Amino acid sequence: MKLKFASLFFTLPLVFLTGCEKTLVDCEKSNIIIENRWYAENGGIDYLEVKNDDRIFICETINNFSEGEEIVISNNYGYLEIFLIGKKTDMIFTYSNGVVYRVGVGKYVHNEELTKRILRLMYISKRCWAKDCVS
């Protein structure tokens, strides 16, 4: 009984750690959907199934995201949800850190080129949607 408990004690953390490893998506076979629940505020479209070169660019960019940095996000204007073969990436429009992409718990990356491409695809003209925006 003690042996079973000991093996379980050592096996579970190993299974958890291998499950946390970053998985890359085959961009040639990928499908990408972007949802914009804030379209009434930001003037963009509410849903987009991304096609062609834009799909490859977005997929490869997300595949190459770094581990990210810890950022505290207290307030945001809103967010877009990017679904890459079911894997969700949040694109968050923050007050103090600009547009960031969530890559883990409390970990975010910036990518200006990806932001510009997605804003164009979703027909969003401004990064700040609040009435008191300074940018």
C-alpha positions in Angstrom: 0.0 0.0 0.0 2.8 2.4 0.9 4.6 1.6 -2.4 1.5 2.4 -4.4 1.1 5.7 -2.6 4.8 6.6 -3.1 4.7 5.8 -6.8 1.5 7.9 -7.2 3.1 10.7 -5.3 6.0 10.8 -7.8 4.0 10.0 -10.9 1.4 12.7 -10.7 3.8 15.7 -10.8 5.6 14.2 -13.8 2.3 13.8 -15.7 1.4 17.4 -14.8 4.7 18.8 -16.0 4.6 17.0 -19.3 1.1 18.3 -19.9 2.3 21.9 -19.4 4.8 21.8 -22.3 4.1 24.2 -25.1 2.4 22.5 -28.1 3.0 23.8 -31.6 0.2 23.8 -34.1 0.7 22.7 -37.8 -0.1 26.0 -39.4 -0.8 24.5 -42.9 -3.7 22.5 -41.4 -4.9 25.1 -38.8 -8.1 26.9 -38.6 -8.4 30.2 -36.7 -11.5 31.9 -35.4 -11.4 35.3 -33.7 -14.3 36.3 -31.5 -15.0 39.9 -30.5 -17.6 40.2 -27.8 -16.8 43.9 -27.5 -17.8 44.8 -31.1 -20.5 47.2 -30.0 -17.9 49.3 -28.2 -14.9 49.0 -30.6 -16.9 49.2 -33.9 -15.4 46.0 -35.3 -17.0 42.8 -36.4 -18.1 40.1 -33.9 -16.7 36.9 -35.5 -14.1 36.0 -38.2 -12.9 32.7 -39.6 -9.4 33.7 -40.7 -8.3 32.5 -44.2 -5.2 32.2 -46.4 -2.0 34.2 -45.6 -3.5 35.9 -42.6 -4.1 32.4 -41.1 -0.5 31.3 -41.6 0.9 34.5 -40.2 -1.3 34.5 -37.1 -0.6 30.8 -36.5 3.2 31.1 -36.9 3.3 34.2 -34.7 1.4 32.5 -31.9 3.5 29.3 -32.2 6.6 31.5 -31.7 5.4 33.5 -28.7 8.0 33.6 -25.9 7.4 32.4 -22.4 6.1 36.0 -21.7 6.7 38.3 -18.8 4.7 38.8 -15.6 2.3 41.8 -16.0 -0.4 42.9 -13.6 -3.5 43.8 -15.5 -5.9 45.7 -13.2 -8.2 47.2 -15.9 -8.8 46.7 -19.6 -11.0 48.0 -22.3 -11.9 44.6 -23.5 -10.4 41.6 -25.3 -10.6 39.4 -28.4 -10.4 35.6 -28.2 -8.3 33.9 -30.8 -9.0 30.2 -31.2 -6.3 28.2 -33.0 -7.5 24.7 -33.4 -9.4 25.0 -30.1 -6.5 26.5 -28.2 -7.6 29.9 -26.9 -5.3 33.0 -26.8 -6.7 36.2 -25.3 -5.7 39.5 -26.9 -6.3 42.0 -24.1 -6.5 45.8 -24.6 -5.1 47.2 -21.3 -5.0 50.7 -19.8 -1.4 50.7 -18.8 0.4 47.9 -20.9 -1.1 48.4 -24.3 -2.3 45.3 -26.2 -1.0 42.0 -24.7 -1.5 38.3 -25.4 -2.0 35.9 -22.6 0.5 33.0 -22.8 0.1 31.6 -19.3 -1.1 32.4 -15.8 -0.1 36.0 -15.3 2.3 35.8 -18.3 1.8 38.1 -21.3 3.7 39.0 -24.5 3.5 42.1 -26.8 3.5 41.8 -30.6 2.8 44.9 -32.5 2.8 43.3 -35.9 0.2 40.7 -34.9 -1.9 43.4 -33.2 -2.0 45.6 -36.4 -2.9 42.6 -38.5 -5.8 41.5 -36.2 -7.1 45.1 -35.8 -7.2 45.4 -39.6 -8.9 42.0 -40.1 -11.5 42.7 -37.4 -12.2 46.3 -38.7 -11.3 47.8 -35.3 -10.0 51.4 -35.8 -8.9 52.3 -32.3 -7.1 50.5 -29.5 -8.9 52.4 -26.8 -12.7 52.1 -26.7 -13.5 54.1 -23.5 -14.8 57.6 -23.5 -11.8 58.8 -21.4 -9.1 57.6 -23.7 -5.9 59.5 -24.1 -4.5 57.4 -26.9 
